[in-house]
Amino acid sequence: CARRTRQIHKLSDDPAPFAFAEGSCWNFSYRRLRRSRTYYKVSETLTATHPSVYPVPRTLSQFLIVLVLGEAQAVAAPEVPPSGAVPAAARSLQQQVDEKSRQLHALTQLEPQVMSLLQGAAAALRIRVEEGPPFQREERLARLDRLNRLLSDPVVEIAEKYSRVLEAYRIELDFSRTIEAYRANLADGETRLVDFLSLGRLALYYQTLDGKESGIWLNNHRRWQRLSGEDNEKITDGLRAARKLTPPDLIVLPLPGPRTQ
C-alpha cells in the first residue's frame, strides 16, 4: 500500500488530495474500474460541476484523485435533491407552518371582537346582580369588580379572561339552584343583624335573631315586606331545613307577586 501510494504521488501533479487515502490499500484493477458504474458516476458528477478542477480522468492516478475527492465531498456534504425539488416531508411541514401562521393571524384579528364580547358579558352579569334579589350582594359585586379589573389588565391572556367570565356565570348559575341560610346585616331604615333564607333566585326572606319578625323581598318594588305571624313560623322551618337541622320535608313558603314590566 505504501509503495502504491508513493507511485501515485509521483504520477500526480498535486498529491494533496491523497491525504484522504493514506494507509489505504487500492486493491482493484483500473480496467475493471473504468467499466464500473462508480467510475462513470464519480467522474461525470465531478467533471460536470467542476470542469476546471476535476478533468475527465484517463489514468489511474487521475481517477484515484477524482474518487478520493468525491468520497470526501460526500462525507462533508450529504446528497441534496436537485434544484427545485422539495421532499414530501418538507412540503408537509411547510404547509403546517403556513396553516398555523394563518390561524394566528386570524386570532389576532379576532382578539378585539372577543374582548368586546367578554366585557359585554361581564356588564350584563353585573346588571343582573344589581337588579335581582340582593342575596349576598356585597360578595357578588366584589367578585364582579375583580373580574372587571382582570379584563382591563393587558398582561393577562385572553384565554384566562374568557375562563374567568365563564366561572363568574357558573357561580351565579349555582346560586339559582341552591337553598342557603346565612347571617348578615339588613339595611331597611336601620341596620340590624338578621338571618337570611335564599331560595335560589326565586325568593329571599329574612328573620330577626329572636325569631319574632320575618319579611320577604319584593323585587318589583325593590323593598322588603313584613310577613304575618303564620308565615314567620314557616320561615323558621325553612331556615332549619337549609341548615340541615331537620330532615328534608315539604315546606310551604310565601312567594313574591308576579313580575310586572
Backbone hydrogen bonds in HBPLUS format (Angstrom, degrees):
<---DONOR---> <-ACCEPTOR-->    atom                        ^
c    i                          cat <-CA-CA->   ^        H-A-AA   ^      H-
h    n   atom  resd res      DA  || num        DHA   H-A  angle D-A-AA Bond
n    s   type  num  typ     dist DA aas  dist angle  dist       angle   num
A0005-THR N   A0001-CYS O   2.93 MM   4  6.10 153.5  2.01 145.8 153.4     1
A0006-ARG N   A0002-ALA O   2.98 MM   4  6.24 153.8  2.05 146.0 152.6     2
A0007-GLN N   A0003-ARG O   2.99 MM   4  6.26 149.5  2.08 145.1 153.7     3
A0008-ILE N   A0004-ARG O   2.97 MM   4  6.26 154.0  2.04 146.3 152.9     4
A0009-HIS N   A0005-THR O   3.00 MM   4  6.27 150.5  2.09 144.2 152.5     5
A0010-LYS N   A0006-ARG O   3.08 MM   4  6.36 146.1  2.20 141.4 149.8     6
A0011-LEU N   A0007-GLN O   3.03 MM   4  6.36 154.0  2.10 148.6 155.3     7
A0012-SER N   A0008-ILE O   2.95 MM   4  6.01 146.4  2.06 148.5 157.0     8
A0018-PHE N   A0015-PRO O   3.07 MM   3  5.70 151.8  2.16 117.6 125.7     9
A0019-ALA N   A0016-ALA O   2.99 MM   3  5.87 154.0  2.06 132.3 132.7    10
A0020-PHE N   A0017-PRO O   3.38 MM   3  6.36 171.2  2.39 121.4 122.6    11
A0021-ALA N   A0018-PHE O   3.02 MM   3  4.96 140.0  2.19  94.2 105.8    12
A0024-SER N   A0021-ALA O   3.07 MM   3  5.41 161.5  2.11 133.3 132.3    13
A0033-LEU N   A0029-SER O   2.95 MM   4  6.22 153.2  2.03 148.6 156.8    14
A0034-ARG N   A0030-TYR O   2.95 MM   4  6.21 153.3  2.02 148.1 154.3    15
A0035-ARG N   A0032-ARG O   3.17 MM   3  5.27 131.2  2.43  96.1 108.8    16
A0036-SER N   A0033-LEU O   3.00 MM   3  4.98 149.6  2.09 101.2 110.9    17
A0041-LYS N   A0037-ARG O   2.87 MM   4  5.96 157.4  1.92 148.2 155.7    18
A0042-VAL N   A0038-THR O   2.93 MM   4  5.96 175.4  1.93 154.6 155.8    19
A0043-SER N   A0039-TYR O   2.95 MM   4  5.95 165.5  1.97 151.3 155.8    20
A0044-GLU N   A0040-TYR O   2.88 MM   4  5.64 160.0  1.92 139.2 146.0    21
A0045-THR N   A0041-LYS O   3.09 MM   4  6.04 157.6  2.14 139.9 146.5    22
A0046-LEU N   A0042-VAL O   3.05 MM   4  6.14 175.7  2.05 155.1 156.5    23
A0047-THR N   A0043-SER O   2.97 MM   4  5.87 160.3  2.01 146.4 152.9    24
A0048-ALA N   A0044-GLU O   3.01 MM   4  5.82 140.3  2.17 133.6 143.2    25
A0049-THR N   A0045-THR O   3.13 MM   4  6.30 153.0  2.20 144.4 150.9    26
A0050-HIS N   A0046-LEU O   2.81 MM   4  5.70 159.6  1.85 148.1 154.8    27
A0054-TYR N   A0050-HIS O   2.86 MM   4  5.81 171.0  1.87 163.1 166.1    28
A0063-PHE N   A0059-THR O   2.93 MM   4  6.17 159.3  1.98 151.6 157.8    29
A0064-LEU N   A0060-LEU O   2.94 MM   4  6.15 158.1  1.99 150.8 156.5    30
A0065-ILE N   A0061-SER O   3.00 MM   4  6.24 152.4  2.08 146.8 154.1    31
A0066-VAL N   A0062-GLN O   3.02 MM   4  6.30 165.0  2.05 151.0 154.4    32
A0067-LEU N   A0063-PHE O   2.80 MM   4  6.00 161.5  1.83 153.1 158.8    33
A0068-VAL N   A0064-LEU O   2.92 MM   4  5.97 169.5  1.93 149.4 152.0    34
A0069-LEU N   A0065-ILE O   2.99 MM   4  6.11 166.5  2.01 150.9 155.2    35
A0070-GLY N   A0066-VAL O   2.90 MM   4  5.99 151.5  1.98 143.2 151.8    36
A0071-GLU N   A0067-LEU O   2.97 MM   4  6.26 154.9  2.03 148.9 155.1    37
A0072-ALA N   A0068-VAL O   2.98 MM   4  6.21 156.1  2.04 148.8 155.4    38
A0073-GLN N   A0069-LEU O   2.96 MM   4  6.18 158.8  2.00 148.9 154.0    39
A0074-ALA N   A0070-GLY O   3.00 MM   4  6.18 151.5  2.09 143.4 151.4    40
A0075-VAL N   A0071-GLU O   3.11 MM   4  6.35 147.7  2.22 144.4 151.7    41
A0076-ALA N   A0072-ALA O   3.00 MM   4  6.21 161.5  2.04 149.4 154.7    42
A0077-ALA N   A0073-GLN O   2.84 MM   4  5.81 163.8  1.86 151.9 156.0    43
A0085-ALA N   A0082-PRO O   3.03 MM   3  5.58 163.8  2.05 136.5 139.3    44
A0091-ARG N   A0087-PRO O   3.01 MM   4  6.34 156.4  2.07 150.4 157.3    45
A0092-SER N   A0088-ALA O   2.95 MM   4  6.18 158.0  1.99 149.8 155.4    46
A0093-LEU N   A0089-ALA O   2.97 MM   4  6.19 157.4  2.02 147.1 153.1    47
A0094-GLN N   A0090-ALA O   2.94 MM   4  6.11 158.4  1.99 147.6 153.5    48
A0095-GLN N   A0091-ARG O   2.95 MM   4  6.17 151.6  2.04 145.4 153.2    49
A0096-GLN N   A0092-SER O   3.05 MM   4  6.33 151.3  2.13 144.1 151.5    50
A0097-VAL N   A0093-LEU O   3.00 MM   4  6.30 156.6  2.06 148.5 154.8    51
A0098-ASP N   A0094-GLN O   2.93 MM   4  6.17 160.1  1.97 149.2 154.4    52
A0099-GLU N   A0095-GLN O   2.94 MM   4  6.13 154.7  2.01 145.1 152.0    53
A0100-LYS N   A0096-GLN O   2.97 MM   4  6.20 160.5  2.01 150.6 155.2    54
A0101-SER N   A0097-VAL O   2.96 MM   4  6.16 151.0  2.05 145.3 153.8    55
A0102-ARG N   A0098-ASP O   2.98 MM   4  6.26 153.1  2.06 146.4 153.0    56
A0103-GLN N   A0099-GLU O   2.99 MM   4  6.27 157.6  2.04 148.4 154.5    57
A0104-LEU N   A0100-LYS O   2.91 MM   4  6.10 157.8  1.96 147.4 153.4    58
A0105-HIS N   A0101-SER O   2.97 MM   4  6.16 155.8  2.03 145.1 151.7    59
A0106-ALA N   A0102-ARG O   2.94 MM   4  6.17 154.7  2.00 145.9 153.0    60
A0107-LEU N   A0103-GLN O   2.91 MM   4  6.18 155.6  1.97 149.2 155.7    61
A0108-THR N   A0104-LEU O   2.97 MM   4  6.17 151.9  2.05 144.6 152.3    62
A0109-GLN N   A0105-HIS O   3.06 MM   4  6.35 149.7  2.15 144.0 151.6    63
A0110-LEU N   A0106-ALA O   2.98 MM   4  6.22 141.2  2.14 141.5 152.4    64
A0111-GLU N   A0107-LEU O   2.98 MM   4  6.01 126.0  2.28 144.0 155.8    65
A0114-VAL N   A0110-LEU O   2.93 MM   4  6.19 158.3  1.98 159.8 167.0    66
A0115-MET N   A0111-GLU O   2.95 MM   4  6.14 159.4  1.99 155.5 160.7    67
A0116-SER N   A0112-PRO O   3.02 MM   4  6.23 156.4  2.08 144.4 150.5    68
A0117-LEU N   A0113-GLN O   2.99 MM   4  6.24 152.6  2.07 144.3 151.9    69
A0118-LEU N   A0114-VAL O   2.93 MM   4  6.22 157.2  1.98 151.3 156.9    70
A0119-GLN N   A0115-MET O   2.95 MM   4  6.15 163.9  1.98 152.7 156.8    71
A0120-GLY N   A0116-SER O   2.99 MM   4  6.14 152.9  2.06 142.7 150.3    72
A0121-ALA N   A0117-LEU O   2.96 MM   4  6.20 150.7  2.05 145.1 153.1    73
A0122-ALA N   A0118-LEU O   2.96 MM   4  6.23 157.3  2.01 149.9 155.6    74
A0123-ALA N   A0119-GLN O   2.98 MM   4  6.17 155.0  2.04 144.3 151.1    75
A0124-ALA N   A0120-GLY O   2.96 MM   4  6.14 157.8  2.01 146.3 152.1    76
A0125-LEU N   A0121-ALA O   3.03 MM   4  6.22 152.3  2.10 143.8 151.2    77
A0126-ARG N   A0122-ALA O   3.07 MM   4  6.29 151.2  2.16 143.1 150.5    78
A0127-ILE N   A0123-ALA O   3.07 MM   4  6.37 156.6  2.13 148.7 154.5    79
A0128-ARG N   A0124-ALA O   3.09 MM   4  6.33 153.7  2.16 143.1 150.1    80
A0129-VAL N   A0125-LEU O   3.04 MM   4  6.32 150.3  2.13 145.2 152.8    81
A0130-GLU N   A0126-ARG O   2.94 MM   4  6.17 164.3  1.96 153.6 157.7    82
A0131-GLU N   A0127-ILE O   2.93 MM   4  6.01 148.7  2.03 147.1 154.9    83
A0132-GLY N   A0128-ARG O   3.03 MM   4  5.81 119.3  2.41 134.0 145.7    84
A0135-PHE N   A0133-PRO O   2.91 MM   2  5.76 138.5  2.09  96.0  90.5    85
A0140-ARG N   A0136-GLN O   3.14 MM   4  6.32 163.3  2.17 155.5 160.3    86
A0141-LEU N   A0137-ARG O   2.95 MM   4  6.11 164.7  1.98 157.1 161.2    87
A0142-ALA N   A0138-GLU O   2.96 MM   4  6.06 153.8  2.03 145.9 153.3    88
A0143-ARG N   A0139-GLU O   3.10 MM   4  6.31 149.0  2.20 140.7 148.5    89
A0144-LEU N   A0140-ARG O   3.14 MM   4  6.46 151.6  2.23 143.1 150.2    90
A0145-ASP N   A0141-LEU O   2.92 MM   4  6.21 145.6  2.04 144.8 154.6    91
A0146-ARG N   A0142-ALA O   3.11 MM   4  6.38 156.6  2.16 146.5 151.6    92
A0147-LEU N   A0143-ARG O   3.06 MM   4  6.34 148.0  2.16 139.7 149.1    93
A0148-ASN N   A0144-LEU O   2.95 MM   4  6.21 154.1  2.02 146.8 152.6    94
A0149-ARG N   A0145-ASP O   3.06 MM   4  6.35 156.0  2.12 148.0 154.2    95
A0150-LEU N   A0146-ARG O   3.03 MM   4  6.26 152.3  2.11 144.0 151.5    96
A0151-LEU N   A0147-LEU O   2.98 MM   4  6.26 154.8  2.05 149.1 155.7    97
A0152-SER N   A0148-ASN O   3.14 MM   4  6.32 137.8  2.32 139.6 149.9    98
A0153-ASP N   A0150-LEU O   3.18 MM   3  5.19 155.1  2.24 101.4 109.0    99
A0160-GLU N   A0157-GLU O   3.12 MM   3  5.36 122.8  2.46 100.6 113.8   100
A0161-LYS N   A0157-GLU O   3.15 MM   4  6.56 154.3  2.22 148.2 155.6   101
A0162-TYR N   A0158-ILE O   2.95 MM   4  6.17 159.9  1.99 147.4 152.6   102
A0163-SER N   A0159-ALA O   3.01 MM   4  6.22 153.8  2.08 142.5 149.6   103
A0164-ARG N   A0160-GLU O   3.00 MM   4  6.25 153.6  2.07 147.7 154.2   104
A0165-VAL N   A0161-LYS O   3.05 MM   4  6.32 155.0  2.11 151.6 157.7   105
A0166-LEU N   A0162-TYR O   3.12 MM   4  6.38 163.5  2.15 149.8 153.8   106
A0167-GLU N   A0163-SER O   2.98 MM   4  6.20 149.0  2.08 141.8 150.9   107
A0168-ALA N   A0164-ARG O   2.99 MM   4  6.24 152.8  2.07 145.6 151.8   108
A0169-TYR N   A0165-VAL O   3.11 MM   4  6.43 159.3  2.15 151.0 155.9   109
A0170-ARG N   A0166-LEU O   2.92 MM   4  6.12 150.9  2.01 144.8 153.5   110
A0171-ILE N   A0167-GLU O   2.98 MM   4  6.23 151.6  2.06 147.9 154.6   111
A0172-GLU N   A0168-ALA O   3.16 MM   4  6.42 161.9  2.19 147.1 151.5   112
A0173-LEU N   A0169-TYR O   2.93 MM   4  6.11 149.8  2.02 144.2 153.1   113
A0174-ASP N   A0170-ARG O   2.97 MM   4  6.23 147.2  2.08 142.7 151.0   114
A0175-PHE N   A0171-ILE O   3.14 MM   4  6.49 144.7  2.27 144.1 153.1   115
A0176-SER N   A0173-LEU O   3.17 MM   3  5.34 130.1  2.43  98.3 110.5   116
A0177-ARG N   A0174-ASP O   3.10 MM   3  5.33 158.8  2.15 107.7 114.4   117
A0200-GLY N   A0178-THR O   2.88 MM  22  5.20 129.1  2.14 165.4 169.9   118
A0180-GLU N   A0198-SER O   3.01 MM  18  5.24 156.3  2.07 144.6 151.7   119
A0198-SER N   A0180-GLU O   2.85 MM  18  5.24 174.6  1.85 164.0 165.8   120
A0182-TYR N   A0196-PHE O   3.11 MM  14  5.39 152.4  2.19 138.9 147.4   121
A0196-PHE N   A0182-TYR O   2.73 MM  14  5.39 179.4  1.73 177.7 177.6   122
A0184-ALA N   A0194-VAL O   3.16 MM  10  5.92 153.0  2.23 160.1 168.0   123
A0194-VAL N   A0184-ALA O   3.03 MM  10  5.92 172.8  2.04 163.9 161.5   124
A0186-LEU N   A0192-ARG O   2.68 MM   6  5.33 160.8  1.72 155.7 161.7   125
A0192-ARG N   A0186-LEU O   3.08 MM   6  5.33 149.5  2.17 134.6 143.4   126
A0188-ASP N   A0190-GLU O   3.31 MM   2  5.23 170.8  2.32 128.4 125.7   127
A0195-ASP N   A0207-GLN O   2.88 MM  12  5.25 177.3  1.88 159.6 158.8   128
A0207-GLN N   A0195-ASP O   2.82 MM  12  5.25 136.7  2.01 146.9 158.4   129
A0197-LEU N   A0205-TYR O   2.96 MM   8  5.04 158.9  2.01 127.5 132.2   130
A0205-TYR N   A0197-LEU O   2.88 MM   8  5.04 161.1  1.92 146.5 152.7   131
A0199-LEU N   A0203-ALA O   2.92 MM   4  5.24 173.9  1.93 156.9 158.1   132
A0202-LEU N   A0199-LEU O   2.89 MM   3  5.63 147.1  2.00 147.0 150.3   133
A0217-TRP N   A0204-LEU O   2.95 MM  13  5.57 155.6  2.01 165.1 166.6   134
A0206-TYR N   A0215-GLY O   2.99 MM   9  5.31 149.2  2.09 140.4 143.8   135
A0215-GLY N   A0206-TYR O   2.99 MM   9  5.31 147.6  2.10 139.4 142.2   136
A0208-THR N   A0213-GLU O   2.90 MM   5  5.54 156.5  1.96 153.2 160.6   137
A0211-GLY N   A0208-THR O   2.94 MM   3  5.26 157.8  1.99 110.5 117.9   138
A0227-LEU N   A0214-SER O   2.89 MM  13  5.55 170.6  1.90 134.2 135.8   139
A0216-ILE N   A0225-GLN O   2.82 MM   9  5.34 154.3  1.88 149.0 155.0   140
A0225-GLN N   A0216-ILE O   2.85 MM   9  5.34 157.3  1.90 152.3 160.0   141
A0218-LEU N   A0223-ARG O   2.86 MM   5  5.54 171.6  1.86 171.9 173.5   142
A0222-ARG N   A0218-LEU O   2.79 MM   4  5.75 118.2  2.18 142.2 160.6   143
A0223-ARG N   A0218-LEU O   3.30 MM   5  5.54 156.5  2.36 137.5 143.1   144
A0232-ASN N   A0228-SER O   2.90 MM   4  6.09 136.1  2.09 139.9 153.4   145
A0233-GLU N   A0229-GLY O   3.31 MM   4  6.64 145.0  2.44 144.0 149.3   146
A0235-ILE N   A0231-ASP O   3.01 MM   4  6.36 149.4  2.10 148.9 156.6   147
A0236-THR N   A0232-ASN O   3.13 MM   4  6.45 148.4  2.24 141.1 149.6   148
A0237-ASP N   A0233-GLU O   3.05 MM   4  6.42 154.8  2.12 147.2 153.1   149
A0238-GLY N   A0234-LYS O   2.93 MM   4  6.22 152.3  2.00 145.0 153.0   150
A0239-LEU N   A0235-ILE O   2.92 MM   4  6.17 154.7  1.99 150.1 155.8   151
A0240-ARG N   A0236-THR O   3.15 MM   4  6.40 159.5  2.20 148.1 153.1   152
A0241-ALA N   A0237-ASP O   3.02 MM   4  6.24 154.2  2.08 146.9 154.0   153
A0242-ALA N   A0238-GLY O   2.94 MM   4  6.10 156.6  2.00 147.6 153.9   154
A0243-ARG N   A0239-LEU O   3.10 MM   4  6.27 144.9  2.23 142.6 151.2   155
A0245-LEU N   A0240-ARG O   2.85 MM   5  5.14 168.5  1.86 164.1 160.4   156
A0244-LYS N   A0241-ALA O   3.03 MM   3  4.89 156.8  2.08 101.5 107.3   157
